[in-house]
Each structure stands twice: as structure tokens, then as C-alpha cells.
């Protein structure tokens, strides 16, 4: 059988929704950790009886990409925070210095959901519930971006009310390059955030924005340094932060190039494992303290008034998008996720797009032989 070397998982998934989030230590909660942390004033004094809910995705070995079980854990976390009288605000974050979330778990997508569109339809029911749980949470939601916020991670992050980010974070999509479309929220939210041209290019190009570019474009409130070297904060050295216009083009916030970028990347690689999130956490705490000193009813009515614009576009498209994403799992998604999942076997993470287009132009049947023709081959 063609492509019989590709890994497949035949163990059925449980799409029933858990009714409570995961609690406890990382070892006890390998998917999502839910915590209630005491509210503190700016001097660090604990305020009796009031809390911040923290929902932390905990899959750092796979850059916090969400599995089916993780989606259910996130839903449960937001719904529990929403109905907890003692919670002032909800923080959505993840484990480690490298990634907030890189979207759906590509291994699970490739090995189980691809070529099982009905199963993926069940999964997308859960995914839609996850976005709804964030948008409907009756507590302010803050996305604390500790690293990459890409693909579906970008989408669930933008569902939050506010974003505070590490300046090492990157933001962007991966859909058309890896077999999907940014229909988990980005095609709905991005035009509302950044305008139609930037939204269009970001959704189709899979180009990554730095945290500084994301701040300029308006998809986050603030980005702060997390590298502390010899007791001093160091802003992301891979990014241009000292000039605004060069040859008539805005360059502030873009990645550097050439040898300068390579040197900076090596510096970050050395120091990022010891990233210090003190400034990031302070910014989050300051926002929550502001929320705590507002009428809670007036606060949520104000926030819901803004959320409703995002919800309008999301609700308009979410069901149609779900059906397309489900159907797509039988074709391009099978190729895209399969190529990414087998990159250690083939040495490449995408298919041969030109050959694929040529096959389409020649009216080739979409069968396993045609798929094998465009996939990378196992390296000897």
C-alpha cells in the first residue's frame, strides 16, 4: 500500500466533555493545569477570599500543541473560572519558555484524524466549544504569551480579551502551508484587529510577526523582555528596535537579517532556557489589580460589548468552517499534516506543492498513489 510507512493511530478518541478541569502538579495533570492563585495588591499583600484563575496548557515537549484531552481541559477551566464567585480574572498561559501554543497537535491530526473526517468533525465540535468558552467567560481573560503563539494557538489567544507577551514570542498562522485554513478564529478575528490587508497576508503567507510587530499592529497590549543577563534586562536581540524607517519602509520590530540575525539567534538559544518572566507577570498582575478595583458587573458589560464584535464574525462562520475543516481532513490536510509529522523520516515538512498542482492540472485522481507522488520519501 502506498505510504504504508506513515504512522497511524487506530485507538478511538473520547469526544465526551469532561466536567471539571485538571488539578494538581504537572505530573498529575499532563494536559492542562488549573490553579486558583490568591489576589495580591501592588505591595504583594494577599487579599482574602479573592483569586486569579490560571489555566496553563502543559505539553511543552510538543510546544503546548493541544490534544483532544487538552481541548477538554481548557473548556473546563474557563467554564469553572466563569462561574466561580471568588475569581477576579482568568489568565490563559502555558508551560515553559518556548511556546504558548502552536495549535492543534499535528501528531494526533496526522496519525488519527486525517482521513477520518467524521471523527475530526467531533473534534471540531470540541474546538468550537473551547473558543466559545473563552469568549463567553464571565471574567476578564488575559492571554499570557510565554513563547510562540502560532496557528490554532494564535486563534485561541485572540479569543482572549487582552494579551501580554514575552518579546521573544512570535505570532502567525500555518494553515495553507500545512494543509488547513486559519478558520479556528483567525479569519474572523484578524480583520477586526489589524485590517483586511494585514489579515489577508498573515492568513495565507504563514509569515511570522515578532512580538513588536504584533504590538504595532494591535493584537497585543504590551510585550516585555524575558532575558535577564548579568542582572540586566535584554530586549530580543533578533529584532530591530532602534530604527523606524529604512529605504522608505518601516523596519522597527522586524527580524534582523544576515550575520547580525545569526549572532542574535545564538545568543537567544543560549539564554532562553533560563528566561525570567518577572516583568511579564507584573504586567499581568497590574491589569488584574485594575480589574479588581472596578464594579464587576459594569466591567463585564463593557468587555462583552467589545467581545460581541469578535463573536459576531466567529458565530457567523464557525459552523460552515467546521464542516469544511472536517471534509478537508480527507485530502490536503492528510498530506499537510502527514508531511509535517514525518519530517524526521523524510527530511522535509511540506509536500511538493508544484508537483501537486501539476497533478491537479492533469486531472489525476486523488488516491494514495497521487499522494505518494508529492510526499517526501523516507531517508535511508
PyMOL commands that set and color helices and strands:
alter all, ss='L'
color gray80, all
select helices_A, chain A and resi 60-62+68-83+106-113+117-135+152-158+186-194+196-205+211-217+258-274+278-292+296-328+332-341+343-346+353-361+368-374
alter helices_A, ss='H'
color red, helices_A
select strands_A, chain A and resi 32-40+46-57+87-94+99-101+140-145+148-150+162-166+170-172+209-210+222-224+227-229+232-234+245-246+249-250
alter strands_A, ss='S'
color yellow, strands_A
deselect
rebuild
show_as cartoon
